[in-house]
Amino acid sequence: MSQNENCRSLATFIQKSPTAYHLAEETRRRLLAAGYEQLLESSVWHLAPGGKYFVLRNGSAIAAFRIPEKRPGGYMLMASHADSPILKIKENPDIRENGYTKLNIEVYGGALLSPWFDRPLSVAGRIYVRDKDGIACRLVDMERDLLMIPSLAIHMNRQANEGTKLNPQKDLLPILGTGECASLYDLVVEKLNADDPDRKISPEDVLGHDLYVYCREQPFFWGAGNEYLSSPRLDDASCAYASLEGFLRAEAGGESDSIPVHIVFDNEEVGSSTKQGAASTFLKDTLHRISAALGVSDTEHLQMLAQSFMLSADNGHALHPNYPEKADPVNKVRMGGGVVLKYSANQKYTTDALSAAVAKVLAEKAGISLQVFTNRADVPGGSTLGNLSGNQVAVPTADIGLAQLAMHSPCECIGCGDVDDMIALAETFFKASLRENGYGSYSLQ
């Protein structure tokens, strides 16, 4: 694909993924279309050389892998995350007062709040409902401009342009309609029944929900050469997409004897400490079950882990041209400058000399550019996937990502060429294998 074709495909992926559940489902759909078999954690796994498989946890984290024809020697793991800062809808969400119906929300993750005003918003997520067999999960996306959070006029807050502290419980409640409008649950049930008339339900059948207010802004290209893409949820759907694309393209041929694993965790934006997060046993359990199903002993499994590698893919901050003082004085990254290799002395990013060397060799093989990111020494950065997943699966890890502006805004920005580079790096990575030749010596095949 060309630069814009890759980005248009990414934009479609994002539009189909308003929540982590939808991103996992879109990934599942693409894997099934490519001939992958879905496994259940509650069932016995029967794996065969040349087989292609995936498994979900919680409907929001997903791991896909292929078994090589020859006996596997290690794992090549690329991790990203499905969630993004968003507004979660509380239980009993309707607030009817002053002639309007508003939704009761709370903020999920470290969201940049001010850009949520005056944008088209909608509702998506999952609900659990009664059915003939007990309870069933249904995904829902209202797929229309349903909500708005209007700004307070400048005439009523003359200090608005001097900075306003926002209170989410007061300032971020989106308007659903008039005080007499249908309840949110009624609208959700109506949408579900329209989407699947053979499984009609009533509002009384709703047993639980994880519903979110998401930004309906459509992805768009801009810049003198259309070199930038702005869209909701680029952090981290862009890396989840690029990893999946590289994973599927690597299947075309030339794979090594390592097992390629594309894994997308949930809940990175709130610390990853859930059963489907990077700090959970999801990756550890998946790898252990792969080895067990292939007849690999526990000792052999540990030997495989010693010859494995992870790319932790989560976006990094590009230098903001209006605020250059916020960037490191030397390691300044820009959109369009290539994949970002991230370092942190406190190991918030896990890149070290070994993993950086591997990443640089992979980039050379892929024919792409790498640029180095470090935070200012007086500006602490956030943690990501690599250091947390390493508590469960200890393998050498490099933290990478795409250079991004407006991180954690409901409309973020990346460079289109960087998407191409990340896909090329992922494809090269999933065809490779890392082998230890002795203390401090490795071969990358």
Buried (B, 14 or more C-beta within 10 A) or exposed (E): EEBBEBBBBBBEBBBBBBBBBBBBBBBBEBBEEBEBBEBEEEEEBEBEEEBBBBBBBBBBBBBBBBBBEEEBBBBBBBBBBBBBBBBBBEEEBBBBEEEBBBBBBEBBBEBBBEBBBEBEBBBBBBBBBBEEEEEBEBBBBBBEEBBBBEBEEEEEEEEEEEEEEEEBEEBBBBBBBEBEBBBBBEBBBEBBBEEEEEEEBEBEBBEEBBBBBBBBBEBEBEBEEEBBBBBBBBBBBBBBBBBBBBBBBBBEEEBBBBBBBBBBBBBBBBEBEBEBBBBBEBBBBBBBBBBBBBEBEEEBBEBBBBBBBBBBBBBBBBBEEEEEEEBBEEBBBBBBBBBBBBBBEEBBBBBEEBBBBBBEBBBEBBEBEBBBBBBEEEEEBBBBBBBBBBEBBBBBBBBBBBBBBBBBBBBBBBBBBBBBBBBBBBBBBBBBBBBBEEEEEBEBE
